[in-house]
Amino acid sequence: MLALLLHLFLLNFTISYFIVKKGFLSSTYIKGVGILQWFKMLKTCNLLKKWYFSTLNFRVSSKFAI
């Protein structure tokens, strides 16, 4: 899961870097979008963590509930 998050972060960083470098959009717009993307990613990470730990708890409880 950590690898997935790192991959998403690097992908986001690379895309925003190239857009700024090529001057397609203004840098203030990119900063705003980057911050919004970062918060969205954090939200997604929290949802993934909740989902993973809930399934983990279910697996552990189902293993011992014989």
PDB file with one MODEL, atoms N, CA, C and O in Angstrom:
MODEL        1
ATOM      1  N   MET A   1       0.831  -1.187   0.000  1.00  0.00           N
ATOM      2  CA  MET A   1       0.000   0.000   0.000  1.00  0.00           C
ATOM      3  C   MET A   1       0.880   1.256   0.000  1.00  0.00           C
ATOM      4  O   MET A   1       0.561   2.246  -0.659  1.00  0.00           O
ATOM      5  N   LEU A   2       1.967   1.204   0.732  1.00  0.00           N
ATOM      6  CA  LEU A   2       2.880   2.351   0.786  1.00  0.00           C
ATOM      7  C   LEU A   2       3.467   2.621  -0.596  1.00  0.00           C
ATOM      8  O   LEU A   2       3.645   3.771  -0.999  1.00  0.00           O
ATOM      9  N   ALA A   3       3.762   1.541  -1.309  1.00  0.00           N
ATOM     10  CA  ALA A   3       4.303   1.698  -2.665  1.00  0.00           C
ATOM     11  C   ALA A   3       3.286   2.379  -3.574  1.00  0.00           C
ATOM     12  O   ALA A   3       3.645   3.214  -4.404  1.00  0.00           O
ATOM     13  N   LEU A   4       2.015   2.017  -3.414  1.00  0.00           N
ATOM     14  CA  LEU A   4       0.954   2.629  -4.217  1.00  0.00           C
ATOM     15  C   LEU A   4       0.862   4.120  -3.927  1.00  0.00           C
ATOM     16  O   LEU A   4       0.748   4.926  -4.851  1.00  0.00           O
ATOM     17  N   LEU A   5       0.911   4.492  -2.655  1.00  0.00           N
ATOM     18  CA  LEU A   5       0.828   5.903  -2.276  1.00  0.00           C
ATOM     19  C   LEU A   5       2.025   6.679  -2.802  1.00  0.00           C
ATOM     20  O   LEU A   5       1.885   7.801  -3.289  1.00  0.00           O
ATOM     21  N   LEU A   6       3.203   6.072  -2.699  1.00  0.00           N
ATOM     22  CA  LEU A   6       4.416   6.728  -3.199  1.00  0.00           C
ATOM     23  C   LEU A   6       4.320   6.926  -4.706  1.00  0.00           C
ATOM     24  O   LEU A   6       4.695   7.972  -5.236  1.00  0.00           O
ATOM     25  N   HIS A   7       3.810   5.897  -5.387  1.00  0.00           N
ATOM     26  CA  HIS A   7       3.650   5.967  -6.835  1.00  0.00           C
ATOM     27  C   HIS A   7       2.691   7.098  -7.210  1.00  0.00           C
ATOM     28  O   HIS A   7       2.971   7.878  -8.120  1.00  0.00           O
ATOM     29  N   LEU A   8       1.558   7.182  -6.506  1.00  0.00           N
ATOM     30  CA  LEU A   8       0.582   8.243  -6.784  1.00  0.00           C
ATOM     31  C   LEU A   8       1.188   9.620  -6.552  1.00  0.00           C
ATOM     32  O   LEU A   8       0.991  10.540  -7.346  1.00  0.00           O
ATOM     33  N   PHE A   9       1.926   9.750  -5.455  1.00  0.00           N
ATOM     34  CA  PHE A   9       2.544  11.034  -5.138  1.00  0.00           C
ATOM     35  C   PHE A   9       3.547  11.438  -6.210  1.00  0.00           C
ATOM     36  O   PHE A   9       3.551  12.580  -6.670  1.00  0.00           O
ATOM     37  N   LEU A  10       4.401  10.486  -6.608  1.00  0.00           N
ATOM     38  CA  LEU A  10       5.416  10.786  -7.618  1.00  0.00           C
ATOM     39  C   LEU A  10       4.778  11.107  -8.962  1.00  0.00           C
ATOM     40  O   LEU A  10       5.245  11.991  -9.681  1.00  0.00           O
ATOM     41  N   LEU A  11       3.706  10.387  -9.301  1.00  0.00           N
ATOM     42  CA  LEU A  11       3.007  10.641 -10.555  1.00  0.00           C
ATOM     43  C   LEU A  11       2.419  12.049 -10.548  1.00  0.00           C
ATOM     44  O   LEU A  11       2.547  12.789 -11.523  1.00  0.00           O
ATOM     45  N   ASN A  12       1.780  12.409  -9.448  1.00  0.00           N
ATOM     46  CA  ASN A  12       1.192  13.740  -9.311  1.00  0.00           C
ATOM     47  C   ASN A  12       2.278  14.812  -9.397  1.00  0.00           C
ATOM     48  O   ASN A  12       2.110  15.814 -10.092  1.00  0.00           O
ATOM     49  N   PHE A  13       3.376  14.603  -8.701  1.00  0.00           N
ATOM     50  CA  PHE A  13       4.483  15.557  -8.697  1.00  0.00           C
ATOM     51  C   PHE A  13       5.071  15.717 -10.095  1.00  0.00           C
ATOM     52  O   PHE A  13       5.346  16.833 -10.537  1.00  0.00           O
ATOM     53  N   THR A  14       5.262  14.593 -10.790  1.00  0.00           N
ATOM     54  CA  THR A  14       5.861  14.626 -12.127  1.00  0.00           C
ATOM     55  C   THR A  14       4.975  15.380 -13.098  1.00  0.00           C
ATOM     56  O   THR A  14       5.456  16.213 -13.866  1.00  0.00           O
ATOM     57  N   ILE A  15       3.688  15.093 -13.069  1.00  0.00           N
ATOM     58  CA  ILE A  15       2.755  15.758 -13.986  1.00  0.00           C
ATOM     59  C   ILE A  15       2.746  17.260 -13.723  1.00  0.00           C
ATOM     60  O   ILE A  15       2.843  18.058 -14.655  1.00  0.00           O
ATOM     61  N   SER A  16       2.628  17.645 -12.447  1.00  0.00           N
ATOM     62  CA  SER A  16       2.583  19.077 -12.134  1.00  0.00           C
ATOM     63  C   SER A  16       3.918  19.749 -12.477  1.00  0.00           C
ATOM     64  O   SER A  16       3.937  20.898 -12.920  1.00  0.00           O
ATOM     65  N   TYR A  17       5.029  19.041 -12.273  1.00  0.00           N
ATOM     66  CA  TYR A  17       6.344  19.603 -12.598  1.00  0.00           C
ATOM     67  C   TYR A  17       6.450  19.888 -14.093  1.00  0.00           C
ATOM     68  O   TYR A  17       6.898  20.962 -14.493  1.00  0.00           O
ATOM     69  N   PHE A  18       6.039  18.931 -14.911  1.00  0.00           N
ATOM     70  CA  PHE A  18       6.158  19.116 -16.354  1.00  0.00           C
ATOM     71  C   PHE A  18       5.223  20.209 -16.856  1.00  0.00           C
ATOM     72  O   PHE A  18       5.575  20.956 -17.770  1.00  0.00           O
ATOM     73  N   ILE A  19       4.036  20.309 -16.268  1.00  0.00           N
ATOM     74  CA  ILE A  19       3.099  21.361 -16.694  1.00  0.00           C
ATOM     75  C   ILE A  19       3.684  22.730 -16.361  1.00  0.00           C
ATOM     76  O   ILE A  19       3.621  23.656 -17.170  1.00  0.00           O
ATOM     77  N   VAL A  20       4.257  22.848 -15.154  1.00  0.00           N
ATOM     78  CA  VAL A  20       4.864  24.126 -14.772  1.00  0.00           C
ATOM     79  C   VAL A  20       6.081  24.420 -15.652  1.00  0.00           C
ATOM     80  O   VAL A  20       6.278  25.551 -16.096  1.00  0.00           O
ATOM     81  N   LYS A  21       6.893  23.389 -15.897  1.00  0.00           N
ATOM     82  CA  LYS A  21       8.116  23.558 -16.678  1.00  0.00           C
ATOM     83  C   LYS A  21       7.798  24.011 -18.104  1.00  0.00           C
ATOM     84  O   LYS A  21       8.469  24.887 -18.648  1.00  0.00           O
ATOM     85  N   LYS A  22       6.790  23.419 -18.690  1.00  0.00           N
ATOM     86  CA  LYS A  22       6.424  23.760 -20.067  1.00  0.00           C
ATOM     87  C   LYS A  22       5.603  25.042 -20.138  1.00  0.00           C
ATOM     88  O   LYS A  22       5.430  25.611 -21.216  1.00  0.00           O
ATOM     89  N   GLY A  23       5.096  25.499 -18.992  1.00  0.00           N
ATOM     90  CA  GLY A  23       4.356  26.750 -18.968  1.00  0.00           C
ATOM     91  C   GLY A  23       2.964  26.653 -19.567  1.00  0.00           C
ATOM     92  O   GLY A  23       2.443  27.632 -20.101  1.00  0.00           O
ATOM     93  N   PHE A  24       2.357  25.462 -19.477  1.00  0.00           N
ATOM     94  CA  PHE A  24       1.005  25.307 -20.014  1.00  0.00           C
ATOM     95  C   PHE A  24      -0.006  26.112 -19.188  1.00  0.00           C
ATOM     96  O   PHE A  24      -0.921  26.728 -19.735  1.00  0.00           O
ATOM     97  N   LEU A  25       0.171  26.096 -17.895  1.00  0.00           N
ATOM     98  CA  LEU A  25      -0.762  26.786 -16.999  1.00  0.00           C
ATOM     99  C   LEU A  25       0.039  27.656 -16.041  1.00  0.00           C
ATOM    100  O   LEU A  25       1.243  27.474 -15.866  1.00  0.00           O
ATOM    101  N   SER A  26      -0.655  28.600 -15.429  1.00  0.00           N
ATOM    102  CA  SER A  26       0.049  29.478 -14.484  1.00  0.00           C
ATOM    103  C   SER A  26       0.407  28.708 -13.220  1.00  0.00           C
ATOM    104  O   SER A  26      -0.293  27.777 -12.823  1.00  0.00           O
ATOM    105  N   SER A  27       1.504  29.110 -12.600  1.00  0.00           N
ATOM    106  CA  SER A  27       1.997  28.371 -11.441  1.00  0.00           C
ATOM    107  C   SER A  27       1.045  28.474 -10.253  1.00  0.00           C
ATOM    108  O   SER A  27       0.978  27.548  -9.444  1.00  0.00           O
ATOM    109  N   THR A  28       0.303  29.583 -10.127  1.00  0.00           N
ATOM    110  CA  THR A  28      -0.635  29.701  -9.002  1.00  0.00           C
ATOM    111  C   THR A  28      -1.749  28.681  -9.141  1.00  0.00           C
ATOM    112  O   THR A  28      -2.191  28.093  -8.153  1.00  0.00           O
ATOM    113  N   TYR A  29      -2.204  28.470 -10.373  1.00  0.00           N
ATOM    114  CA  TYR A  29      -3.240  27.467 -10.623  1.00  0.00           C
ATOM    115  C   TYR A  29      -2.743  26.080 -10.241  1.00  0.00           C
ATOM    116  O   TYR A  29      -3.459  25.297  -9.617  1.00  0.00           O
ATOM    117  N   ILE A  30      -1.502  25.790 -10.628  1.00  0.00           N
ATOM    118  CA  ILE A  30      -0.913  24.487 -10.327  1.00  0.00           C
ATOM    119  C   ILE A  30      -0.790  24.296  -8.820  1.00  0.00           C
ATOM    120  O   ILE A  30      -1.082  23.218  -8.302  1.00  0.00           O
ATOM    121  N   LYS A  31      -0.359  25.340  -8.119  1.00  0.00           N
ATOM    122  CA  LYS A  31      -0.232  25.210  -6.668  1.00  0.00           C
ATOM    123  C   LYS A  31      -1.581  24.907  -6.037  1.00  0.00           C
ATOM    124  O   LYS A  31      -1.684  24.057  -5.153  1.00  0.00           O
ATOM    125  N   GLY A  32      -2.628  25.612  -6.499  1.00  0.00           N
ATOM    126  CA  GLY A  32      -3.977  25.365  -5.985  1.00  0.00           C
ATOM    127  C   GLY A  32      -4.425  23.950  -6.269  1.00  0.00           C
ATOM    128  O   GLY A  32      -4.943  23.259  -5.391  1.00  0.00           O
ATOM    129  N   VAL A  33      -4.219  23.520  -7.515  1.00  0.00           N
ATOM    130  CA  VAL A  33      -4.619  22.168  -7.908  1.00  0.00           C
ATOM    131  C   VAL A  33      -3.801  21.137  -7.139  1.00  0.00           C
ATOM    132  O   VAL A  33      -4.334  20.119  -6.698  1.00  0.00           O
ATOM    133  N   GLY A  34      -2.495  21.404  -6.978  1.00  0.00           N
ATOM    134  CA  GLY A  34      -1.634  20.468  -6.251  1.00  0.00           C
ATOM    135  C   GLY A  34      -2.081  20.288  -4.814  1.00  0.00           C
ATOM    136  O   GLY A  34      -2.085  19.172  -4.293  1.00  0.00           O
ATOM    137  N   ILE A  35      -2.460  21.397  -4.166  1.00  0.00           N
ATOM    138  CA  ILE A  35      -2.924  21.314  -2.780  1.00  0.00           C
ATOM    139  C   ILE A  35      -4.234  20.533  -2.713  1.00  0.00           C
ATOM    140  O   ILE A  35      -4.421  19.695  -1.830  1.00  0.00           O
ATOM    141  N   LEU A  36      -5.143  20.815  -3.659  1.00  0.00           N
ATOM    142  CA  LEU A  36      -6.418  20.088  -3.689  1.00  0.00           C
ATOM    143  C   LEU A  36      -6.178  18.600  -3.906  1.00  0.00           C
ATOM    144  O   LEU A  36      -6.791  17.761  -3.245  1.00  0.00           O
ATOM    145  N   GLN A  37      -5.279  18.276  -4.843  1.00  0.00           N
ATOM    146  CA  GLN A  37      -4.955  16.872  -5.118  1.00  0.00           C
ATOM    147  C   GLN A  37      -4.368  16.197  -3.881  1.00  0.00           C
ATOM    148  O   GLN A  37      -4.681  15.044  -3.585  1.00  0.00           O
ATOM    149  N   TRP A  38      -3.519  16.923  -3.168  1.00  0.00           N
ATOM    150  CA  TRP A  38      -2.879  16.378  -1.972  1.00  0.00           C
ATOM    151  C   TRP A  38      -3.931  16.021  -0.929  1.00  0.00           C
ATOM    152  O   TRP A  38      -3.873  14.948  -0.327  1.00  0.00           O
ATOM    153  N   PHE A  39      -4.905  16.929  -0.711  1.00  0.00           N
ATOM    154  CA  PHE A  39      -5.955  16.649   0.264  1.00  0.00           C
ATOM    155  C   PHE A  39      -6.830  15.489  -0.184  1.00  0.00           C
ATOM    156  O   PHE A  39      -7.241  14.664   0.631  1.00  0.00           O
ATOM    157  N   LYS A  40      -7.114  15.427  -1.489  1.00  0.00           N
ATOM    158  CA  LYS A  40      -7.897  14.300  -2.011  1.00  0.00           C
ATOM    159  C   LYS A  40      -7.150  12.993  -1.774  1.00  0.00           C
ATOM    160  O   LYS A  40      -7.741  11.984  -1.390  1.00  0.00           O
ATOM    161  N   MET A  41      -5.820  13.030  -2.012  1.00  0.00           N
ATOM    162  CA  MET A  41      -5.027  11.824  -1.836  1.00  0.00           C
ATOM    163  C   MET A  41      -5.007  11.392  -0.377  1.00  0.00           C
ATOM    164  O   MET A  41      -5.096  10.201  -0.077  1.00  0.00           O
ATOM    165  N   LEU A  42      -4.890  12.368   0.542  1.00  0.00           N
ATOM    166  CA  LEU A  42      -4.906  12.037   1.965  1.00  0.00           C
ATOM    167  C   LEU A  42      -6.233  11.398   2.349  1.00  0.00           C
ATOM    168  O   LEU A  42      -6.275  10.433   3.112  1.00  0.00           O
ATOM    169  N   LYS A  43      -7.317  11.953   1.809  1.00  0.00           N
ATOM    170  CA  LYS A  43      -8.642  11.411   2.083  1.00  0.00           C
ATOM    171  C   LYS A  43      -8.733   9.971   1.581  1.00  0.00           C
ATOM    172  O   LYS A  43      -9.249   9.094   2.275  1.00  0.00           O
ATOM    173  N   THR A  44      -8.229   9.739   0.371  1.00  0.00           N
ATOM    174  CA  THR A  44      -8.235   8.401  -0.203  1.00  0.00           C
ATOM    175  C   THR A  44      -7.388   7.448   0.632  1.00  0.00           C
ATOM    176  O   THR A  44      -7.770   6.296   0.838  1.00  0.00           O
ATOM    177  N   CYS A  45      -6.244   7.921   1.113  1.00  0.00           N
ATOM    178  CA  CYS A  45      -5.368   7.095   1.943  1.00  0.00           C
ATOM    179  C   CYS A  45      -6.090   6.677   3.214  1.00  0.00           C
ATOM    180  O   CYS A  45      -6.020   5.518   3.623  1.00  0.00           O
ATOM    181  N   ASN A  46      -6.783   7.620   3.835  1.00  0.00           N
ATOM    182  CA  ASN A  46      -7.507   7.303   5.059  1.00  0.00           C
ATOM    183  C   ASN A  46      -8.603   6.285   4.787  1.00  0.00           C
ATOM    184  O   ASN A  46      -8.816   5.376   5.589  1.00  0.00           O
ATOM    185  N   LEU A  47      -9.303   6.426   3.661  1.00  0.00           N
ATOM    186  CA  LEU A  47     -10.341   5.454   3.308  1.00  0.00           C
ATOM    187  C   LEU A  47      -9.730   4.081   3.069  1.00  0.00           C
ATOM    188  O   LEU A  47     -10.282   3.069   3.498  1.00  0.00           O
ATOM    189  N   LEU A  48      -8.576   4.046   2.377  1.00  0.00           N
ATOM    190  CA  LEU A  48      -7.901   2.769   2.130  1.00  0.00           C
ATOM    191  C   LEU A  48      -7.460   2.118   3.440  1.00  0.00           C
ATOM    192  O   LEU A  48      -7.595   0.908   3.619  1.00  0.00           O
ATOM    193  N   LYS A  49      -6.929   2.941   4.358  1.00  0.00           N
ATOM    194  CA  LYS A  49      -6.492   2.404   5.650  1.00  0.00           C
ATOM    195  C   LYS A  49      -7.667   1.825   6.416  1.00  0.00           C
ATOM    196  O   LYS A  49      -7.575   0.733   6.977  1.00  0.00           O
ATOM    197  N   LYS A  50      -8.791   2.571   6.438  1.00  0.00           N
ATOM    198  CA  LYS A  50      -9.989   2.086   7.140  1.00  0.00           C
ATOM    199  C   LYS A  50     -10.462   0.769   6.544  1.00  0.00           C
ATOM    200  O   LYS A  50     -10.779  -0.176   7.267  1.00  0.00           O
ATOM    201  N   TRP A  51     -10.505   0.718   5.193  1.00  0.00           N
ATOM    202  CA  TRP A  51     -10.966  -0.490   4.529  1.00  0.00           C
ATOM    203  C   TRP A  51     -10.036  -1.660   4.833  1.00  0.00           C
ATOM    204  O   TRP A  51     -10.499  -2.758   5.141  1.00  0.00           O
ATOM    205  N   TYR A  52      -8.726  -1.429   4.748  1.00  0.00           N
ATOM    206  CA  TYR A  52      -7.753  -2.495   4.979  1.00  0.00           C
ATOM    207  C   TYR A  52      -7.848  -3.035   6.395  1.00  0.00           C
ATOM    208  O   TYR A  52      -7.874  -4.249   6.599  1.00  0.00           O
ATOM    209  N   PHE A  53      -7.902  -2.127   7.388  1.00  0.00           N
ATOM    210  CA  PHE A  53      -7.934  -2.592   8.763  1.00  0.00           C
ATOM    211  C   PHE A  53      -9.262  -3.236   9.114  1.00  0.00           C
ATOM    212  O   PHE A  53      -9.299  -4.139   9.949  1.00  0.00           O
ATOM    213  N   SER A  54     -10.364  -2.793   8.494  1.00  0.00           N
ATOM    214  CA  SER A  54     -11.650  -3.444   8.755  1.00  0.00           C
ATOM    215  C   SER A  54     -11.643  -4.858   8.195  1.00  0.00           C
ATOM    216  O   SER A  54     -12.156  -5.780   8.829  1.00  0.00           O
ATOM    217  N   THR A  55     -11.054  -5.039   6.990  1.00  0.00           N
ATOM    218  CA  THR A  55     -10.982  -6.399   6.435  1.00  0.00           C
ATOM    219  C   THR A  55     -10.016  -7.250   7.255  1.00  0.00           C
ATOM    220  O   THR A  55     -10.239  -8.446   7.445  1.00  0.00           O
ATOM    221  N   LEU A  56      -8.941  -6.625   7.738  1.00  0.00           N
ATOM    222  CA  LEU A  56      -7.983  -7.351   8.569  1.00  0.00           C
ATOM    223  C   LEU A  56      -8.649  -7.824   9.861  1.00  0.00           C
ATOM    224  O   LEU A  56      -8.471  -8.972  10.269  1.00  0.00           O
ATOM    225  N   ASN A  57      -9.410  -6.947  10.500  1.00  0.00           N
ATOM    226  CA  ASN A  57     -10.131  -7.315  11.716  1.00  0.00           C
ATOM    227  C   ASN A  57     -11.118  -8.429  11.439  1.00  0.00           C
ATOM    228  O   ASN A  57     -11.259  -9.348  12.245  1.00  0.00           O
ATOM    229  N   PHE A  58     -11.806  -8.359  10.303  1.00  0.00           N
ATOM    230  CA  PHE A  58     -12.768  -9.393   9.944  1.00  0.00           C
ATOM    231  C   PHE A  58     -12.060 -10.732   9.752  1.00  0.00           C
ATOM    232  O   PHE A  58     -12.541 -11.768  10.211  1.00  0.00           O
ATOM    233  N   ARG A  59     -10.913 -10.704   9.068  1.00  0.00           N
ATOM    234  CA  ARG A  59     -10.175 -11.947   8.830  1.00  0.00           C
ATOM    235  C   ARG A  59      -9.677 -12.545  10.137  1.00  0.00           C
ATOM    236  O   ARG A  59      -9.757 -13.757  10.340  1.00  0.00           O
ATOM    237  N   VAL A  60      -9.163 -11.696  11.022  1.00  0.00           N
ATOM    238  CA  VAL A  60      -8.647 -12.191  12.301  1.00  0.00           C
ATOM    239  C   VAL A  60      -9.786 -12.747  13.137  1.00  0.00           C
ATOM    240  O   VAL A  60      -9.657 -13.819  13.728  1.00  0.00           O
ATOM    241  N   SER A  61     -10.908 -12.022  13.192  1.00  0.00           N
ATOM    242  CA  SER A  61     -12.025 -12.473  14.015  1.00  0.00           C
ATOM    243  C   SER A  61     -12.646 -13.743  13.441  1.00  0.00           C
ATOM    244  O   SER A  61     -13.063 -14.617  14.200  1.00  0.00           O
ATOM    245  N   SER A  62     -12.715 -13.864  12.102  1.00  0.00           N
ATOM    246  CA  SER A  62     -13.301 -15.063  11.505  1.00  0.00           C
ATOM    247  C   SER A  62     -12.376 -16.266  11.692  1.00  0.00           C
ATOM    248  O   SER A  62     -12.838 -17.407  11.734  1.00  0.00           O
ATOM    249  N   LYS A  63     -11.071 -16.009  11.803  1.00  0.00           N
ATOM    250  CA  LYS A  63     -10.122 -17.106  12.006  1.00  0.00           C
ATOM    251  C   LYS A  63     -10.294 -17.701  13.408  1.00  0.00           C
ATOM    252  O   LYS A  63     -10.196 -18.915  13.588  1.00  0.00           O
ATOM    253  N   PHE A  64     -10.549 -16.842  14.396  1.00  0.00           N
ATOM    254  CA  PHE A  64     -10.655 -17.322  15.774  1.00  0.00           C
ATOM    255  C   PHE A  64     -12.069 -17.699  16.162  1.00  0.00           C
ATOM    256  O   PHE A  64     -12.275 -18.343  17.190  1.00  0.00           O
ATOM    257  N   ALA A  65     -13.048 -17.311  15.360  1.00  0.00           N
ATOM    258  CA  ALA A  65     -14.448 -17.615  15.700  1.00  0.00           C
ATOM    259  C   ALA A  65     -14.855 -18.950  15.096  1.00  0.00           C
ATOM    260  O   ALA A  65     -15.652 -19.006  14.160  1.00  0.00           O
ATOM    261  N   ILE A  66     -14.296 -20.027  15.644  1.00  0.00           N
ATOM    262  CA  ILE A  66     -14.606 -21.374  15.115  1.00  0.00           C
ATOM    263  C   ILE A  66     -15.612 -22.038  16.034  1.00  0.00           C
ATOM    264  O   ILE A  66     -16.018 -23.174  15.788  1.00  0.00           O
TER     265      ILE A  66
ENDMDL
END
